[in-house]
Amino acid sequence: MVTASFAMDVRHTRGRRFPEAAHPYRNEYARDRDRVVHSRAFRRLEAKTQVFTTRFSDHFRNRLTHTLEVAQIARTVAHALGLNEDLAEALALVHDIGHPPFGHAGEKKLDERMRVHGERFDHNLHALRIVEKFEQRYLDFPGLNLTYEVREGIIKHSRGYTAAEFPELAEYLLERRPTLEAQLIDYVDEIAYNTADLDDGFEAHLVDVAELREQVPLVGTRYAEIERGHPGGRPKLIFNETLKQVLNYLVTDLIENTRRKVAAAGADSVEDVRRHPMRLAGFSKVAAEQNAALKKFLFSRLYSLQVIDEDRERSVLALDELFQFYLEHPEAMPESYGEQAKVEPLYRVVCDYIAGMTDQYLLRMHAEQLRPEGAGKAAT
């Protein structure tokens, strides 16, 4: 395999917070990947909702299967661009471990709770807390002791942070861009969840295919071509082929446009990528507009459906009530959290405890800790 000059060379890693001896047959990013996969936070993704609850089907994506799809696309894109595949895979596998129960709705509610106390909840920053503090698997150091580039990618893959607002993150060179391996994660994440959510929505009979074809040319054009080429084909299989072609189009555009932008910028090294004024990974203007139309359809015609809203509202209510309960009854949390509350604000400890829960565990704790009628409101 030919490695691009702007790929992150593992031999040039800034290393780990706590030095470790090299492994005889795994490079440092491969070790990071494996540490993420073996973490408890990664396993918990299996029981965290992506979009649809199991009321519709047992076949839908959860946050773990979504993460695996992101990792598969990330390796493909990294390979095509000559980037470091192990680093890209490690970043893809770790990118969602900071998500709380109930997806973005749960994150929004925790953020509302924390802002009351002058703080905030951000799933990227929480993921960093997980790998540096909460995962305890080793005798010689706290956390997973991941390499600098993976920790940097956790916080910078999807947005930027300023040292003025987040002084605790200053070590991550916030004025510079992350590696290309990190930059591509946000785009492959979008590709994965946009196409997967359409697939799951179709499976749940919640997607109006006629509306989709009319409002999203990215889908409609391909659907019509496939339908003409396969008269009498099963609608589900025509839809499957359409999604496959949409995914392939977006991945191909991401690869080709990122390659063009890197060449236009004259970036010949990782340092050139880091010092460039703008991120270099991304879709072309045409593909970005087509992808935006797809996202608009998903938000207006799927995510906002009443049946999904009802599930989301019941779940978030349970999260909010449980948060308040633990603020008033910290002794009800596990002993280790009670000990932590002696050195950190109680609201922060409660937030960390709830953010680590799976969906069903939170609902079970809500049912056990709160009055029966409150539990009834949260049950699905």
SEVEXRO-945408 format. One record per residue (C-alpha): residue in one letter; x negated, y, z. Coordinates in steps of 0.001 Angstrom, whole numbers. Last residue first. Layout:
N
{rec 'a', {X, Y, Z}}
...
% end
This chain:
380
{rec 't', {42452, 2120, 26543}}
{rec 'a', {41984, 2922, 30212}}
{rec 'a', {41223, 6484, 31240}}
{rec 'k', {44721, 7513, 32305}}
{rec 'g', {45159, 4280, 34196}}
{rec 'a', {42028, 4924, 36184}}
{rec 'g', {43467, 8187, 37422}}
{rec 'e', {46675, 6393, 38430}}
{rec 'p', {44649, 3800, 40297}}
{rec 'r', {42781, 6438, 42383}}
{rec 'l', {39114, 6796, 41634}}
{rec 'q', {36059, 4699, 42414}}
{rec 'e', {36911, 1320, 40917}}
{rec 'a', {38750, 2516, 37798}}
{rec 'h', {36186, 5210, 37083}}
{rec 'm', {33369, 2738, 37648}}
{rec 'r', {35031, 398, 35130}}
{rec 'l', {35502, 3183, 32597}}
{rec 'l', {31850, 4152, 32984}}
{rec 'y', {30751, 545, 32618}}
{rec 'q', {32869, 216, 29474}}
{rec 'd', {31264, 3168, 27731}}
{rec 't', {27704, 2328, 28746}}
{rec 'm', {26157, 4326, 31541}}
{rec 'g', {22838, 6154, 31291}}
{rec 'a', {24407, 9583, 30871}}
{rec 'i', {26432, 8993, 34043}}
{rec 'y', {23373, 8465, 36240}}
{rec 'd', {21377, 11282, 34661}}
{rec 'c', {24262, 13736, 35095}}
{rec 'v', {24769, 12695, 38699}}
{rec 'v', {21060, 13236, 39378}}
{rec 'r', {21134, 16651, 37735}}
{rec 'y', {24254, 17679, 39706}}
{rec 'l', {22574, 16568, 42932}}
{rec 'p', {19620, 18880, 42437}}
{rec 'e', {16298, 17008, 42517}}
{rec 'v', {14047, 15896, 45399}}
{rec 'k', {16544, 14425, 47862}}
{rec 'a', {18923, 13563, 45024}}
{rec 'q', {16374, 11020, 43827}}
{rec 'e', {16883, 8999, 47003}}
{rec 'g', {20638, 8937, 46385}}
{rec 'y', {19947, 7869, 42833}}
{rec 's', {17883, 4924, 44071}}
{rec 'e', {20659, 3934, 46478}}
{rec 'p', {23198, 3353, 43724}}
{rec 'm', {25924, 6033, 43536}}
{rec 'a', {28840, 6006, 46008}}
{rec 'e', {26759, 7942, 48539}}
{rec 'p', {26937, 10912, 46202}}
{rec 'h', {30622, 11336, 47071}}
{rec 'e', {31694, 14890, 46161}}
{rec 'l', {29313, 15278, 43229}}
{rec 'y', {29939, 11621, 42445}}
{rec 'f', {33694, 12225, 42149}}
{rec 'q', {33210, 15298, 39971}}
{rec 'f', {31177, 13320, 37447}}
{rec 'l', {33740, 10514, 37569}}
{rec 'e', {36528, 12951, 36721}}
{rec 'd', {34613, 14350, 33761}}
{rec 'l', {33697, 10933, 32387}}
{rec 'a', {37293, 9693, 32745}}
{rec 'l', {38565, 12777, 30940}}
{rec 'v', {36002, 12138, 28200}}
{rec 's', {37367, 8637, 27659}}
{rec 'r', {40997, 9687, 27535}}
{rec 'e', {40184, 12537, 25143}}
{rec 'r', {38131, 10332, 22809}}
{rec 'd', {40737, 7596, 22530}}
{rec 'e', {43457, 10169, 21851}}
{rec 'd', {41315, 12024, 19326}}
{rec 'i', {40740, 8808, 17392}}
{rec 'v', {44489, 8136, 17094}}
{rec 'q', {45140, 11796, 16341}}
{rec 'l', {42766, 11923, 13385}}
{rec 's', {40034, 14540, 13825}}
{rec 'y', {37106, 12224, 13021}}
{rec 'l', {38770, 10988, 9832}}
{rec 'r', {40273, 13606, 7513}}
{rec 's', {38750, 16919, 8581}}
{rec 'f', {35428, 15782, 10007}}
{rec 'l', {34824, 12992, 7495}}
{rec 'f', {35907, 15163, 4568}}
{rec 'k', {33547, 17957, 5607}}
{rec 'k', {30716, 15460, 5930}}
{rec 'l', {31306, 14228, 2374}}
{rec 'a', {31400, 17788, 1048}}
{rec 'a', {28138, 18511, 2897}}
{rec 'n', {26535, 15465, 1259}}
{rec 'q', {27455, 16806, -2146}}
{rec 'e', {26046, 20231, -1299}}
{rec 'a', {22834, 18702, 55}}
{rec 'a', {22553, 16516, -3059}}
{rec 'v', {22741, 19550, -5326}}
{rec 'k', {20315, 21658, -3275}}
{rec 's', {17794, 18786, -3079}}
{rec 'f', {17732, 16821, 136}}
{rec 'g', {15158, 17179, 2883}}
{rec 'a', {11659, 16720, 4230}}
{rec 'l', {9356, 19741, 3984}}
{rec 'r', {10246, 21562, 7187}}
{rec 'm', {9569, 25281, 6883}}
{rec 'p', {6710, 27664, 7712}}
{rec 'h', {4054, 25005, 6924}}
{rec 'r', {1610, 24547, 9790}}
{rec 'r', {2657, 21010, 10697}}
{rec 'v', {2726, 19779, 7100}}
{rec 'd', {-714, 21266, 6396}}
{rec 'e', {-1981, 19638, 9613}}
{rec 'v', {-654, 16298, 8448}}
{rec 's', {-2707, 16695, 5304}}
{rec 'd', {-2496, 17629, 1634}}
{rec 'a', {419, 20041, 1713}}
{rec 'g', {290, 22120, -1474}}
{rec 'a', {3745, 23469, -659}}
{rec 'a', {5004, 22558, -4120}}
{rec 'a', {3633, 19027, -3723}}
{rec 'v', {5315, 18560, -338}}
{rec 'k', {8557, 19964, -1711}}
{rec 'r', {8507, 17634, -4727}}
{rec 'r', {7848, 14542, -2600}}
{rec 't', {10641, 15566, -239}}
{rec 'n', {12939, 15977, -3241}}
{rec 'e', {12113, 12534, -4619}}
{rec 'i', {12490, 10640, -1368}}
{rec 'l', {15603, 12453, -164}}
{rec 'd', {17162, 12164, -3613}}
{rec 't', {16552, 8422, -3691}}
{rec 'v', {18070, 7995, -232}}
{rec 'l', {21122, 10055, -1176}}
{rec 'y', {21710, 8200, -4444}}
{rec 'n', {21193, 4776, -2841}}
{rec 'l', {23706, 5568, -112}}
{rec 'v', {26274, 6745, -2650}}
{rec 'q', {25625, 3650, -4793}}
{rec 'k', {26139, 1308, -1859}}
{rec 'l', {29243, 3218, -831}}
{rec 't', {30739, 2796, -4299}}
{rec 'e', {29880, -912, -4351}}
{rec 'n', {31690, -1413, -1050}}
{rec 'f', {34726, 557, -2260}}
{rec 'i', {34933, -1594, -5394}}
{rec 'l', {34618, -4642, -3144}}
{rec 'k', {37458, -3469, -905}}
{rec 'p', {39637, -2601, -3890}}
{rec 'r', {39270, -6126, -5353}}
{rec 'g', {38379, -5853, -9018}}
{rec 'g', {41214, -5781, -11564}}
{rec 'p', {39170, -3772, -14008}}
{rec 'h', {35472, -3945, -13047}}
{rec 'g', {33573, -1484, -15224}}
{rec 'r', {36330, 1112, -15141}}
{rec 'e', {36640, 762, -11340}}
{rec 'i', {32893, 1142, -10963}}
{rec 'e', {32874, 4351, -12984}}
{rec 'a', {35880, 5759, -11113}}
{rec 'y', {34351, 4971, -7701}}
{rec 'r', {31085, 6618, -8726}}
{rec 't', {32737, 9870, -9688}}
{rec 'g', {34997, 9917, -6621}}
{rec 'v', {32296, 9279, -4026}}
{rec 'l', {29891, 12151, -4708}}
{rec 'p', {32922, 14066, -6003}}
{rec 'v', {34343, 14174, -2455}}
{rec 'q', {37789, 15800, -2326}}
{rec 'e', {39573, 13829, -5042}}
{rec 'r', {38014, 10430, -4394}}
{rec 'l', {38492, 10817, -642}}
{rec 'e', {42103, 11899, -1033}}
{rec 'a', {42867, 8827, -3181}}
{rec 'v', {40955, 6593, -757}}
{rec 'd', {42989, 7708, 2264}}
{rec 'v', {40720, 6571, 5073}}
{rec 'l', {42273, 5293, 8303}}
{rec 'h', {42878, 1703, 7213}}
{rec 'a', {40460, 528, 9948}}
{rec 'e', {38185, -1068, 7337}}
{rec 'f', {38243, 2177, 5344}}
{rec 'g', {37231, 4118, 8442}}
{rec 'd', {34456, 1616, 9149}}
{rec 'd', {33032, 2020, 5641}}
{rec 'l', {33423, 5792, 5693}}
{rec 'd', {31713, 5880, 9077}}
{rec 'a', {28904, 3729, 7684}}
{rec 't', {28292, 6009, 4703}}
{rec 'n', {28139, 9167, 6795}}
{rec 'y', {26339, 7443, 9681}}
{rec 'a', {23435, 6047, 7683}}
{rec 'i', {22870, 8995, 5369}}
{rec 'e', {22992, 11393, 8290}}
{rec 'd', {20449, 9358, 10289}}
{rec 'v', {18257, 9117, 7179}}
{rec 'y', {18274, 12909, 7089}}
{rec 'd', {17502, 13482, 10775}}
{rec 'i', {14735, 10870, 10665}}
{rec 'l', {12892, 12440, 7694}}
{rec 'q', {11272, 15153, 9804}}
{rec 'a', {9755, 12676, 12254}}
{rec 'e', {7794, 10786, 9600}}
{rec 'l', {6954, 14132, 8008}}
{rec 't', {5135, 15045, 11223}}
{rec 'p', {6644, 17739, 13436}}
{rec 'r', {6675, 21425, 12468}}
{rec 'r', {4702, 23973, 14459}}
{rec 'e', {5720, 26669, 16961}}
{rec 'l', {6795, 23980, 19411}}
{rec 'l', {3293, 22627, 19816}}
{rec 'y', {4478, 19651, 21904}}
{rec 'e', {2558, 20691, 25048}}
{rec 'a', {4983, 23615, 25493}}
{rec 'l', {7905, 21315, 26351}}
{rec 'e', {8276, 22425, 29991}}
{rec 'p', {8371, 26022, 28765}}
{rec 'f', {11755, 25415, 27105}}
{rec 'e', {13251, 28831, 26342}}
{rec 'a', {9976, 30668, 25809}}
{rec 'a', {8313, 27554, 24361}}
{rec 't', {10933, 27477, 21624}}
{rec 'y', {12754, 24344, 20494}}
{rec 'g', {13334, 23095, 16950}}
{rec 'r', {15905, 20660, 15673}}
{rec 's', {16476, 17128, 14416}}
{rec 'h', {13157, 15300, 14753}}
{rec 'k', {11692, 17681, 17336}}
{rec 'i', {12511, 16109, 20727}}
{rec 'i', {11987, 12435, 19970}}
{rec 'g', {9360, 13228, 17343}}
{rec 'e', {7067, 14796, 19938}}
{rec 'r', {7388, 11713, 22142}}
{rec 'v', {6596, 9504, 19146}}
{rec 'e', {3622, 11650, 18126}}
{rec 'y', {2241, 11841, 21674}}
{rec 't', {2124, 8081, 22068}}
{rec 'l', {4546, 6329, 24400}}
{rec 'n', {3809, 5747, 28087}}
{rec 'l', {6986, 3668, 28547}}
{rec 'g', {7982, 5292, 31821}}
{rec 'p', {5764, 5491, 34891}}
{rec 'f', {2207, 4144, 34789}}
{rec 'd', {7, 1234, 35863}}
{rec 'l', {2530, -1351, 37003}}
{rec 'y', {4749, -1281, 33929}}
{rec 'r', {8455, -1651, 33235}}
{rec 'q', {10122, 1448, 34709}}
{rec 'e', {12267, 3190, 32110}}
{rec 'f', {13669, 6236, 33893}}
{rec 'k', {10714, 8615, 33766}}
{rec 'e', {8866, 9198, 30519}}
{rec 'v', {10985, 7178, 28092}}
{rec 'i', {14280, 8207, 29679}}
{rec 'r', {13331, 11825, 30268}}
{rec 'l', {12406, 12130, 26582}}
{rec 'a', {15774, 10664, 25631}}
{rec 'h', {17412, 13273, 27869}}
{rec 'l', {15629, 15996, 25928}}
{rec 'n', {16993, 14602, 22676}}
{rec 'h', {20466, 14077, 24164}}
{rec 'd', {20729, 17687, 25312}}
{rec 'f', {22500, 18484, 28579}}
{rec 'r', {22287, 22017, 29873}}
{rec 'e', {21279, 24088, 32892}}
{rec 'g', {22686, 27149, 34647}}
{rec 'h', {24751, 25140, 37114}}
{rec 'v', {28048, 25545, 35249}}
{rec 'r', {25983, 24819, 32143}}
{rec 'm', {25438, 21280, 33433}}
{rec 'r', {29124, 20368, 33408}}
{rec 'e', {29689, 21813, 29931}}
{rec 'd', {26631, 19897, 28677}}
{rec 'l', {28028, 16706, 30179}}
{rec 'k', {31302, 17336, 28331}}
{rec 'k', {29560, 18007, 25024}}
{rec 'e', {27441, 14870, 25343}}
{rec 'g', {30526, 12769, 26001}}
{rec 'a', {32201, 14167, 22892}}
{rec 'h', {29014, 13577, 20923}}
{rec 'g', {29056, 9864, 21666}}
{rec 'f', {31433, 8324, 24173}}
{rec 'p', {28824, 7334, 26790}}
{rec 'p', {25579, 9352, 26866}}
{rec 'h', {23120, 9612, 23963}}
{rec 'g', {19459, 9673, 24986}}
{rec 'i', {18658, 6381, 23264}}
{rec 'd', {19606, 7831, 19870}}
{rec 'h', {16238, 8601, 18200}}
{rec 'v', {14303, 5696, 19719}}
{rec 'l', {14737, 3162, 16915}}
{rec 'a', {14308, 5758, 14182}}
{rec 'l', {11171, 7184, 15805}}
{rec 'a', {9581, 3736, 16132}}
{rec 'e', {10472, 2961, 12511}}
{rec 'a', {8935, 6182, 11205}}
{rec 'l', {5771, 5588, 13247}}
{rec 'd', {5470, 2019, 11967}}
{rec 'e', {6132, 3114, 8387}}
{rec 'n', {3346, 5718, 8301}}
{rec 'l', {4038, 7652, 5104}}
{rec 'g', {3374, 6606, 1515}}
{rec 'l', {6508, 8354, 301}}
{rec 'a', {8241, 5142, -838}}
{rec 'h', {7206, 3356, 2363}}
{rec 'a', {8512, 6156, 4584}}
{rec 'v', {11838, 6182, 2740}}
{rec 't', {12294, 2414, 3074}}
{rec 'r', {11135, 2376, 6692}}
{rec 'a', {13602, 5133, 7551}}
{rec 'i', {16460, 3327, 5778}}
{rec 'q', {15939, 192, 7885}}
{rec 'a', {15490, 2200, 11088}}
{rec 'v', {18724, 4126, 10485}}
{rec 'e', {20593, 862, 9953}}
{rec 'l', {19164, -501, 13205}}
{rec 't', {20277, 2650, 15012}}
{rec 'h', {23822, 2267, 13683}}
{rec 't', {23843, -1313, 14970}}
{rec 'l', {22840, 11, 18396}}
{rec 'r', {25262, 2946, 18472}}
{rec 'n', {28194, 698, 17684}}
{rec 'r', {29232, -98, 14175}}
{rec 'f', {32582, -1697, 13595}}
{rec 'h', {33211, -5414, 13266}}
{rec 'd', {35145, -6054, 16478}}
{rec 's', {38108, -4170, 15032}}
{rec 'f', {40556, -1315, 15622}}
{rec 'r', {40857, -1242, 19431}}
{rec 't', {37117, -1945, 19475}}
{rec 't', {36406, 1775, 19617}}
{rec 'f', {35508, 3747, 16512}}
{rec 'v', {32927, 6517, 16226}}
{rec 'q', {29518, 5260, 17453}}
{rec 't', {30641, 3863, 20795}}
{rec 'k', {28069, 2755, 23344}}
{rec 'a', {27868, -894, 24377}}
{rec 'e', {25091, -1992, 22023}}
{rec 'l', {23214, 1208, 22853}}
{rec 'r', {22607, -283, 26305}}
{rec 'r', {19899, -2514, 24853}}
{rec 'f', {17853, 518, 23836}}
{rec 'a', {18124, 2069, 27303}}
{rec 'r', {16996, -1212, 28860}}
{rec 's', {13736, -1096, 26928}}
{rec 'h', {12424, -4011, 24867}}
{rec 'v', {13113, -2344, 21507}}
{rec 'v', {11496, 895, 22680}}
{rec 'r', {8367, -894, 23851}}
{rec 'd', {8167, -2730, 20528}}
{rec 'r', {8276, 474, 18507}}
{rec 'd', {5640, 2038, 20768}}
{rec 'r', {3371, -979, 20234}}
{rec 'a', {3830, -642, 16469}}
{rec 'y', {2909, 3030, 16828}}
{rec 'e', {-319, 2157, 18677}}
{rec 'n', {-1498, -494, 16224}}
{rec 'r', {-847, -4148, 16942}}
{rec 'y', {-3466, -6917, 16552}}
{rec 'p', {-5999, -6686, 19401}}
{rec 'h', {-4150, -4032, 21452}}
{rec 'a', {-6198, -961, 22321}}
{rec 'a', {-6938, -313, 25984}}
{rec 'e', {-4634, 2181, 27664}}
{rec 'p', {-4931, 5864, 28512}}
{rec 'f', {-2067, 7426, 30518}}
{rec 'r', {-402, 10300, 28644}}
{rec 'r', {-879, 8350, 25452}}
{rec 'g', {-2844, 9211, 22353}}
{rec 'r', {-3282, 12301, 20234}}
{rec 't', {-3061, 9896, 17313}}
{rec 'h', {-5787, 10173, 14692}}
{rec 'r', {-6303, 6434, 14190}}
{rec 'v', {-2535, 6150, 13719}}
{rec 'd', {-2851, 8139, 10509}}
{rec 'm', {203, 10367, 10076}}
{rec 'a', {895, 10598, 6352}}
{rec 'f', {-112, 13797, 4523}}
{rec 's', {-2944, 12077, 2627}}
{rec 'a', {-456, 9528, 1360}}
{rec 't', {-1070, 5866, 2073}}
{rec 'v', {-1253, 3495, -881}}
{rec 'm', {0, 0, 0}}
% end
